[in-house]
């Protein structure tokens, strides 16, 4: 493998890893607040792709208007799901709310199949993101180049928000002790809704970056990326934003180099082997905190 090819694969792997990181942050933030694995997150990511098809293909809107509409619609979908499917079960056993999340996932998949059919639909091309640029002998598209940059920017902004704002302080308090935070006057519903807003916004951004270089969308397309992003969150330490970012980059680079070596059929297998290894040797992930159960 030449140095140019190696750098090309590194850029590709970091790019797809950046997308995984954006989606994994949604998993890790919701878990940090609610101790809930939002299994519907990958399907929200899928619905964002259909929103883009509606905006650019069915309504013929320009890409910059469509992106705003897609992000707003994705955030609205996530907040509605939280209010309808999760909020009524907030005081129920954790298993109940997890089953609800699985039910929402299947609901979105079947709703997409009913509304759009199971046949793949072409994803609209955003010309600006598909332009080819050359950097030091490496040719790549704009979307591949800017994805890791956007990921780092979003993570930096998010960490600043959590560590230096009033709503961020409330989020940290709720993640430490839900009941005490409520007794201290923190508006729990507002904090949870804000968490879903951030997670779904990042899923919408990830959807645009992920599908732009890909030809089509179908109702089950969010399942495997959703699982990979969940594994990225577990690998980094679910509840840790930097950990989710690191996990996304590790999985993106790993699967890219496995495919480059000619073992494409094993790229997904490696991701799940990684999950097993992490759970066996470090169940809390690289940056996860050990949780002490209250008696």
C-alpha positions in Angstrom: 0.0 0.0 0.0 1.5 3.3 -1.0 1.6 6.3 1.3 -1.0 8.2 -0.8 -3.4 5.2 -0.7 -2.8 4.9 3.1 -3.7 8.6 3.6 -6.7 8.2 1.3 -8.0 5.4 3.4 -7.3 7.3 6.6 -9.3 10.3 5.4 -12.2 8.0 4.3 -12.1 6.2 7.7 -12.0 9.4 9.7 -14.9 10.8 7.6 -17.2 7.8 8.2 -16.0 7.7 11.8 -17.1 11.3 12.2 -20.6 10.4 11.1 -20.7 7.5 13.5 -19.5 9.9 16.3 -22.3 12.4 15.6 -24.9 9.7 15.9 -23.2 8.0 18.8 -23.4 11.3 20.8 -27.2 11.1 20.6 -27.1 7.6 22.2 -24.7 8.6 24.9 -26.5 11.9 25.9 -29.9 10.2 26.2 -28.3 7.4 28.2 -26.5 9.9 30.4 -29.8 11.7 31.3 -32.4 8.9 31.3 -30.3 5.7 31.5 -32.1 4.7 28.3 -30.7 3.2 25.2 -32.7 4.9 22.5 -32.9 2.1 20.0 -35.0 4.3 17.7 -32.1 6.7 17.2 -30.9 4.9 14.0 -34.4 5.1 12.6 -34.6 8.8 13.3 -31.4 9.0 11.3 -33.2 7.1 8.5 -36.2 9.4 8.6 -34.0 12.4 8.2 -32.9 11.0 4.8 -36.6 10.8 3.7 -37.2 14.3 4.9 -34.4 15.4 2.5 -35.9 13.5 -0.4 -39.3 15.2 0.3 -37.7 18.7 0.5 -35.4 18.5 -2.5 -37.1 16.0 -4.8 -40.9 16.4 -4.1 -40.9 20.1 -3.3 -37.8 21.1 -5.4 -36.4 23.3 -2.7 -32.7 24.4 -2.9 -30.3 22.4 -0.8 -29.6 25.1 1.8 -33.3 25.5 2.5 -33.8 21.8 2.5 -31.0 21.3 5.1 -32.8 23.7 7.5 -36.1 21.9 7.0 -34.6 18.5 7.5 -32.8 19.4 10.7 -36.0 21.1 12.1 -38.2 18.1 11.1 -35.7 15.6 12.6 -35.6 17.5 15.9 -39.4 17.8 16.0 -39.7 14.0 15.4 -37.3 13.2 18.2 -39.1 15.5 20.7 -42.5 14.1 19.7 -41.2 10.5 20.3 -39.9 11.5 23.7 -43.2 13.1 24.7 -45.4 10.3 23.4 -43.4 7.1 24.0 -40.9 7.8 26.8 -42.3 10.5 29.1 -45.4 8.5 30.2 -43.0 5.7 31.2 -40.5 7.8 33.1 -41.4 6.3 36.5 -41.8 2.7 35.1 -39.2 0.0 35.4 -36.2 0.6 33.0 -37.1 -2.5 31.0 -40.5 -1.0 30.1 -39.0 2.2 28.6 -36.4 0.1 26.7 -39.2 -2.0 25.2 -40.9 1.2 24.2 -37.8 2.3 22.4 -37.6 -0.9 20.5 -41.3 -0.5 19.6 -40.7 3.0 18.3 -37.9 1.7 16.2 -40.1 -0.9 14.5 -42.9 1.7 14.2 -40.7 4.1 12.3 -39.4 1.3 10.0 -42.9 0.1 9.2 -44.2 3.7 8.9 -41.4 4.4 6.4 -42.2 1.2 4.5 -45.9 2.1 4.3 -45.4 5.7 3.3 -42.4 5.3 0.9 -42.5 1.6 0.0 -39.7 -0.8 0.6 -38.1 0.0 -2.7 -34.9 2.2 -2.5 -35.4 5.9 -3.3 -32.6 8.0 -4.8 -31.0 10.4 -2.4 -30.8 13.9 -3.9 -27.3 15.2 -4.8 -26.0 18.3 -3.1 -23.6 19.6 -5.7 -21.6 21.7 -3.2 -20.8 18.6 -1.0 -20.0 16.4 -4.0 -17.3 18.6 -5.5 -13.9 17.0 -5.8 -11.0 18.6 -4.1 -7.3 17.7 -4.2 -5.1 18.0 -1.1 -1.4 16.9 -1.5 -2.1 14.4 -4.2 -5.2 13.0 -2.5 -8.5 13.5 -4.3 -11.6 13.5 -2.2 -15.1 15.0 -2.1 -15.9 18.1 0.0 -18.3 16.0 2.2 -15.5 13.5 3.0 -13.1 16.4 3.9 -15.5 18.5 6.0 -17.2 15.7 8.0 -14.4 15.2 10.6 -14.0 18.9 10.9 -17.7 19.4 11.5 -17.6 16.6 14.1 -14.8 18.2 16.1 -16.5 21.6 15.9 -19.9 20.2 17.1 -18.2 18.2 19.9 -16.3 21.3 21.1 -19.4 23.5 21.1 -21.4 20.8 22.9 -18.7 20.4 25.6 -18.7 24.2 26.1 -22.5 24.2 26.3 -22.5 21.4 28.9 -19.7 22.8 31.0 -20.3 26.5 30.9 -24.1 27.2 30.6 -27.0 27.0 32.9 -28.8 24.3 30.9 -25.5 22.4 30.7 -25.2 22.5 34.5 -28.8 21.2 34.8 -28.0 18.4 32.4 -24.9 17.4 34.4 -27.0 17.5 37.6 -29.8 15.3 36.2 -27.2 12.8 34.9 -25.8 12.5 38.4 -29.0 12.2 40.4 -32.4 12.4 38.6 -34.6 12.5 41.8 -32.5 15.1 43.7 -32.3 17.4 40.7 -36.1 17.4 40.5 -36.3 18.2 44.2 -33.9 21.0 43.8 -36.2 22.7 41.3 -34.6 21.7 38.0 -37.2 21.4 35.2 -36.6 17.8 34.3 -38.9 17.8 31.3 -37.1 20.8 29.8 -33.7 19.2 30.3 -34.8 15.9 28.7 -36.4 17.7 25.7 -33.2 19.7 25.2 -31.2 16.5 25.3 -33.3 15.0 22.6 -33.1 18.2 20.5 -29.3 18.0 20.5 -29.2 14.3 19.8 -31.7 14.5 16.9 -30.0 17.6 15.5 -26.7 15.7 15.3 -28.5 12.7 13.8 -29.9 14.9 11.1 -26.5 16.4 10.4 -25.0 12.9 10.3 -27.8 11.7 8.0 -27.0 14.4 5.4 -23.3 13.7 5.5 -23.8 9.9 5.4 -26.3 9.7 2.5 -24.9 12.5 0.3 -22.3 10.2 -1.4 -24.6 7.2 -1.3 -27.2 6.5 -4.1 -30.4 5.5 -2.2 -32.4 5.2 1.0 -34.7 2.4 2.1 -36.7 1.9 5.4 -34.2 -0.4 7.1 -31.1 1.6 6.2 -30.7 3.1 9.7 -30.5 -0.2 11.5 -26.9 -1.2 10.9 -25.4 2.3 11.3 -27.5 2.7 14.4 -26.1 -0.4 15.9 -22.5 0.6 15.0 -23.0 4.0 16.6 -24.4 2.3 19.7 -21.2 0.2 19.8 -19.1 3.3 19.3 -20.8 4.8 22.4 -20.3 1.7 24.4 -16.6 1.5 23.3 -15.9 5.0 24.4 -17.9 4.7 27.6 -21.6 5.3 27.2 -22.4 8.7 28.8 -19.1 10.2 27.7 -19.2 12.6 24.7 -15.4 12.4 24.0 -15.7 8.6 24.3 -18.5 8.5 21.8 -16.4 10.5 19.4 -13.4 8.3 19.8 -15.5 5.2 19.4 -16.9 6.5 16.2 -13.5 7.2 14.7 -12.1 3.8 15.8 -14.9 1.9 14.1 -14.8 4.1 11.0 -11.1 3.6 10.5 -11.2 -0.1 11.4 -14.0 -1.0 8.9 -12.3 1.2 6.2 -9.0 -0.6 6.5 -10.6 -4.0 6.7 -12.4 -3.3 3.4 -9.2 -2.0 1.9 -7.5 -5.3 2.8 -10.1 -7.1 0.7 -12.2 -8.5 3.6 -15.3 -6.4 3.2 -17.6 -9.2 4.4 -15.8 -9.1 7.8 -16.0 -5.3 8.4 -19.3 -5.5 10.2 -18.3 -8.6 12.1 -15.3 -6.8 13.5 -17.6 -4.1 14.9 -19.6 -6.6 16.9 -16.5 -8.5 18.0 -15.2 -5.2 19.3 -18.4 -4.8 21.4 -18.0 -8.3 22.9 -14.3 -7.6 23.7 -15.2 -4.3 25.4 -18.0 -5.8 27.4 -15.7 -8.6 28.6 -12.7 -6.6 29.6 -14.0 -3.1 30.3 -17.8 -3.0 30.5 -17.9 0.7 31.2 -15.9 1.6 28.1 -12.7 3.6 27.8 -14.0 6.8 29.5 -17.1 5.4 31.2 -17.6 5.9 34.9 -18.3 3.0 37.2 -21.9 3.3 38.3 -22.7 2.5 41.9 -26.2 1.1 42.3 -28.2 2.6 45.1 -29.8 0.3 47.7 
